Amino acid sequence: MTDLGPLPVTPVKDNVLIKELFPEETSPGGIIKVEDPNKTPYRMGTVLKVGPGMTTETDSHNSHIPPHVKEGRVVLFHRQGGWDIPWPDGRDYVIVSCRQIEAVVSEEYAAWRLAQSKKD
């Protein structure tokens, strides 16, 4: 993962800060360019920062539920999930709840997918 410098935000609760690997292209007018009408229902990104997790309020102990992903891992998350955050320095981030992350991608596949995207 390349060094992005200091991150502008820190997620809270079970939220995760993600840098999307293959963002959709948009025209200068803001229209999303759709290449494939059968596009997958997920997005892929690298986890940059993870919130501390949640606590349950269903028992008297307020048990801690730790996040299930770690920084640096590549994950798949819902296409409609999270909040896209364009930062003034030109970097785009997504904040996603851990509950919207559906899978952790193997490191081998992530490396292969990045190599394929550089060929295109």
Secondary structure, DSSP 8 states (H G I E B T S, - for coil): -----S-S----TTEEEEEESS---B-TTS-B--S-TT--SEEEEEEEEE---EE-SSSTT--EE--S--TT-EEEEETT-SEEEE-TTS-EEEEEEGGGEEEE--HHHHHHHHHHHHH-
